[in-house]
Amino acid sequence: MNPFVKISRASIIPGLGLWLLGKRRDAVITAILFLSTVLIFFYSPWRSLASFSCVIGMFLWIMQSTYTKHEIRLVQALKSGNLRQAKESTPIVSPSKLSHGEKLAFKAKEIVRQQVEINEYVFEAILAIQTSDTYYAYYVGLLADNFVFIYTDFVGKPAGIERVVFSSIQDLTLEYGLLTDTLIMFMEGKEPIPFKVSRWLRTHTDKLISIFKKKRVLRYKCA
């Protein structure tokens, strides 16, 4: 049996899957919190507190299972060579005078800058979420001739990097929504890939698509 399948099944016991993945600190914290909710449920003299602890316990169990499966997918992608290990990143503090949307864009751009080569210019960057097959959050950066996708771990830290060259992308479209917009990437030989992007980043998403299309036209003319 695939060892990752065993780890996924082991996550039925709170903290065990994380322990097997080497995330010992998170595993211990998860186990202690879950055990605490169990003890409160059985020994609390107040029914309301017992009921509340039951809800919290179920929430913790679901979240740690989701966390484990998310980390398994990342480890598998890194081991298979589909992703390159991300560099260690430094904390980013956005200027206080910026609006919420501009702070999101500033952070996305700075995170991408930390992960690419020093001589590569980041034209635009956004935070996008893919939910079509599995949940993944990415920082998407637009470079001179490729997109860089920075996969994040469960707590939002850069974990893996994938590059997609412009020549493999047929088109990019953006569908506006009430709370989130949908960025759709059309690639050769693949189903369209939808990404959810906060409407706070709409200006930057539009700019990313515009720059990409201009660069693609220039490449075709040069060719």
SEZANU-63099 format. One record per residue: residue in one letter; y, z, x of N, C-alpha, C, O in turn. Coordinates in steps of 0.02 Angstrom, whole numbers, plus 50000, padded with zeros to 5 digits. Atoms other than C-alpha are relative to their C-alpha. Layout:
BEGIN
AYZXYZXYZXYZX
...
***
This chain:
BEGIN
M499405000050042500005000050000500635000050044500665003450095
N499365000249964501764995950058500295007050005500345010649955
P499734993149992502525011950132500625001249957500745006949936
F499404999150041504135008850036499835001249927500205004649891
V500234998650068503155008749873499805007349995499945010649944
K500204993049998502435025649921500625004549997500635009649962
I499394996149999504185032249958500335000049931500585005149907
S499705000650067504825025649791499645004549951499955007849910
R500394995850045503405034449700500105007450016500095011749972
A499914993049979503695050249802500655002849972500735008949967
S499354997650025505475051049732499945003249931500425005949905
I500124996450063504695057449570500115007550011500355011049967
I499864993149981504755074149660500695000250032500794997250085
P499315000149975506615077649687500075001650074499855006950097
G499874999049929507105075649869499474997350046499614996050105
L500545002049956505405069949935500104992950026499984991650085
G499885006849978505835051449940500534999650054500464995950103
L499474999949951507435054950034499765003050066499965000850120
W500284996949940506495066150156499594995050040499654994650101
L500425005049967505255052150194500424994450030500204991150077
L499565005149973506715040250224500405002650060500774998850091
G499654997149944507385052150355500675003149983501025005550027
K499374996950022508855058450252499865007349982499885009249924
R500234993150010508335076550275500535004549967500375008449922
R499474995850028510015084550235500084998749925500115003449885
D499935001850071510195075150071499395002349960499455004449902
A500614998050034508385078950028500005007549985499825009649930
V499994992750009508595097750054500515002049946500375006249904
I499484998450050510215098249953499764998249931499865002049883
T500265002350065509395088349812499495004949973499515006949915
A500544995550021507875099749808500285006849978500065009649928
I499704993450016508935115749808500374999649933500305004149891
L499625000750062510075109449669499534999349940499655002449888
F500475001150056508615103649561499625006549985499545008249926
L500364993750010507655119949587500465005149966500235009149925
S499524995450031509235129549540500054998849925500075003549886
T499955001650072509355120349374499375002149963499405004349905
V500634997950031507515123949339499995007649989499795009949936
L499994992850005507725142549374500495002349945500335006949907
I499524998250052509275143449264499724998649931499815002449884
F500285002050065508365134349124499495005249975499495006949916
F500534995450022506905146549122500235007349996499965011249956
Y499834992949997507795162849161500695001849974500875007749973
S499344998350026509545161449089499955003349931499575001049889
P500014996750065509845173548944500414996349947500384998049888
W499585003750047511065161148866499704993049987499604989250034
R500315006450018510335146348773500454994150019500204988950042
S499545005549984511895135648798499994998350075500014992450094
L500035001149928511815138048987499344996850019499324992450063
A500655002849987509965134148987499984992549981499714988450018
S499975007050022510275118048889500414995850048500244990250065
F499565003649953511685113149006499644998850066499694993350095
S500365000749937510595116149159499464994749994499304991250043
C500515005150012509245105049082500314993050007500024988550037
V499655006549996510495090749064500184998450072500094992750095
I499815001049930511125093149242499384998450042499404994150086
G500625001249964509335093749306499754992949991499544989650039
M500215006950014508895077249222500464995050035500244990050062
F499525004349966510485069449289499864999750075499864994350105
L500164999849929510065075149466499374996150016499344992650066
W500645003549988508295068549451500094992449997499824988850040
I499885007150006508885051449393500414997450059500264992150087
M499565002249946510255050349525499644999850068499734995250107
Q500355000049935509125055249671499484994550003499354991750056
S500485005550003507825042649614500354993350012500104989050048
T499605006149991509165028949604500244999550072500224994150101
Y499774999749930509855034349774499434997850047499544993750092
T500575001649958508115033149852499834992549997499734989450048
K500175007150008507755015849781500544995550030500384990250059
H499455003849969509475009549836499924999950076500004994650107
E500084999649927509165015550014499384996150023499394993150076
I500605003849983507415007850014500164992550004499944989150050
R499825007149999508134990749970500424998250061500324992950091
L499595001349941509414992150110499575000050063499654995650106
V500434999649941508104997350238499564993950005499464991150059
Q500425006050000506964983050186500394993850022500144989850060
A499595005849982508384970450201500185000050074500194994850106
L499854999449929508844976950373499404998650043499454995250095
K500625001149962507044976850434499794992649999499514990150047
S500205007050006506774959150371500464995350037500304989450047
G499525004149965508294952850465500504996549955500924992849980
N499535003150046509214947250309500705003050007501214999849991
L499364996649988510584959850350500045002450072499535004050103
R499884997149934511354965350513500285007049991500685008149945
Q499774993150006511664983850539500765000350008501054997450054
A499274999249998513474988550504500205004650057499815009050078
K499744995649947514544996550638500225006649969500325007149908
E499724993750023515115014450626500734998949981501114995950019
S499315001150023516725014550526500405006550003500125012050000
T499564994249999518215026150537500345000849932500444995849897
P499674998950065519055034150385500644996049995501024995350043
I499405004050012520425023550308500455003549950500235005449896
V499514996850044521985031050231500504994749979500864991950020
S499545005050025522975019350120500705002849996500785008749981
P499304997650007524885020550122500135002749930499944999549881
S499904996650065525425032249983500454996249952500404997149891
K499535003650043526775020549918499694994149963500004991349917
L500325005750031525545007049869499745001749930499585007549916
S500294999050066524955004649690499255000750006498974999750060
H500734999049997523145008249644499644993750022499194994050065
G500325006249982522644990049656500124998150073499664995850106
E499855001649931523524987649823499635004650048499445002650103
K500394995349958522665003249892499284997650006498994997950060
L500695002649999520964995949843499954994050047499494993550087
A500005006049958521404979449927500105001750073499794998850117
F499864997849932522094988050082499365002950032499185001250089
K500614996949974520504998350103499464994750012499124994950063
A500515005249993519374983150075500134995950063499674994450101
K499835004249942520304973050207499895003750065499645000850114
E500084996149939520294987050335499265001150016499065000950074
I500724999149989518424990150311499704993650027499284993850072
V500255006449975518064971650335500224999050072499824996850114
R499745000849932519174971450491499585004050050499465001750106
Q500394995749954518164985650567499304997150014499004998750065
Q500685002549993516534975950543499944993150032499414991250055
V500035006749970516994958550606500255000350072500485005550096
E499775000349931517434952750781500765000750004501114999049956
I499294998549993519144957350847500434993749996501024994149977
N499625006250002519674938950858499944996349933500194990849926
E500085003150066519204935150677500545002849953500655008849948
Y499474998150046520614935250550499735000649929499374996249905
V500214998850069520304942450377500574997849954501095001049949
F499485002750044521284931950252500075004149936500635005249912
E499984996150062520814942150099499355003949995498845001950023
A500604995950009519574955650047500045003749934500575005749912
I500054996450063518984963749886499375004250000498935003550043
L500614996150013517704976249824499674997049938499984996649885
A500365003250055516384968049714499335003449989499035006250036
I500644996950017514834974349624499544994849968499734991349921
Q500505004650027513274963949592499505003949958499225008849982
T500454996350045512214969449444499484995449967499134997549922
S500455004850033511204953749401499275002050008498905002249959
D500694997949987509564959149484499975007450015499615011249982
T499974993049981509934975649569500735001750014501144997350026
Y499314997849988511504985949592500154999950075499805003050115
Y499754999949932512434982349753500764999949998501064996449958
A499275000249993514224986049800500164997050068499864999050119
Y499825003549939515024974849931500755000350011501155000749965
Y499325001849981516634973150025499944992750021499584991050068
V500055007149988516884954350024500634997750037501194998550012
G499445002249960517984947150161499994992450009499474989550021
L499935007249990518624929350176500264998850071500825000850088
L499815001649931518664923150357500164992650006500254989249955
A499795007049989519084906250435499514995049971499724990049941
D500495004850024517454897550390499395003249966498884999949957
N500564996750033516344910350306500245006249962500775008949974
F499904993650034516254925050188499575005250036499015003650057
V500414994549974515664941750255499905005049943500385007449913
F500184995150051514754953250134499795006450035499305006450073
I500174993549970514724971450186499685004349946500025006949902
Y500384995950047513374980650091500155007350013500205009450071
T499874992949992513724998950059499395004149981498975001849941
D500544995650021512535013450047500205003449935500705001649905
F499904997050066512435024649894500665003749994500925004649939
V499374996350002513995034349943500604995750021501154998350030
G499445004649988515035018949984500154998550073500654995250086
K499885001449930514895018250174499684993350019499144991649994
P500295006349978514605001350260499315001150030499215005450072
A500694999149976512734999250291499714993650030499344994050079
G500275006349975512334980750318500494994449991500944994749948
I499535005750002513214964150347499624993549992499104992450024
E500285006850010512814946650286500584995150000501114996449970
R499495005250000513814930850319499764994049961499174992149965
V500155006050040513874915750203500514994750018501114995650006
V499545005349979514614899650271500254996149939499914995749888
F499695003650056515774889350161499574994149977499554992549918
S500385006050017514624874150169499435001349950499204996749917
S500554998450046513284883350069500255002049931499855003349885
I499704998050064514494887749928500284993849965500714990349992
Q499765005750038514784874549795500655001449964501094997149960
D499394998550037516114883549695500065007649989499575011249992
L499854993150020516924900149650500434999849938500914996049934
T499594999750061517584904249477500125007349983499755011850005
L499844993250020518384919549400500125000249925500534996549898
E499924999150071518204925049220500345006749988500095011950009
Y499624993950012519504937749164499675004349946499405001749897
G500264995450049518944953249070500515005549987501035005950019
L499534994750019519764968448990500055005350056500615007250074
L500014994949948519244981049124499794997250068500054999350120
T500235003149938518334970449252499984992449992499874989949937
D500065007349999518364952149300499314998250029498995002350062
T500655002249974516804942049341500114994250048500314988750028
L499975005249949516804932249503499304996850005498815000350017
I500655003449999515424919149500499974995450060500404991150069
M500105004249941514774911149660499424995249987498864997249970
F500505005250009513844894749646499774997650069500184995150108
M500275001849935512694891349794499454994849992499124994449941
E500505005350002511554876849836499305002949993499095007350031
G500704998150008509794879049771499895007049973499325009549974
K500074993250026510144896049693500335000649932500764996649913
E499674998550063510594903249525500705002750014500805006050065
P499324997149991512444907549503499975007550008499605010949972
I500004992849986512804924949571500645003049973501185001549998
P499394996950028514004935449465500165006650035499705010550052
F499774993749972515034949649539500545002949954500974999249930
K499484996650039516064962349444500545002450048500405005550099
V499424998149958517804965249516500515003449955500665000949901
S499504996550039519084977749455500604995549985500824991750028
R499415004050018520534969849362500615002050041501094998250046
W499464997949956521664979949477500044995450061500574994950094
L500025004549942521124967549612500084992749981499954988250022
R499985006950025521424952049506500424995450043500224989850058
T499565004149958522874945749611499664998150065499714992350087
H500345001349936521844947249770499384995749990499214991750034
T500585004350013520304939449690500224992849990499914988150016
D499735006750009521344924549633500204996950067500084991150080
K499785002449934522074923149808499404998150043499414993050077
L500615001449961520334923949887499714993249979499524989250022
I500285006350025519724909649776500454994150020500204988950041
S499525005349983521304899349807499954998150074499934992250090
I500055001349928521184901049997499344996550016499324991850056
F500665003049988519324896949994500014992649982499774988450020
K500005007050023519604880949894500444995650044500274989850056
K499575003849955521044875350006499644998650066499684993050093
K500365000849937519984878250161499434995049993499294991150039
R500555004650011518524868750086500254992849996499934988350023
V499715006750004519624853750045500194997550069500064991750085
L499815001949932520314853650222499394998250043499414993650083
R500615001449962518554854250294499714993249981499484989550024
Y500255006450023518024839450187500424994250028500154989050047
K499565005249976519554829450241499894998950075499904993250100
C500115000549928519234833450424499334996650015499264993050064
A500675003049990517404828450405500034992549987499524989049993
***
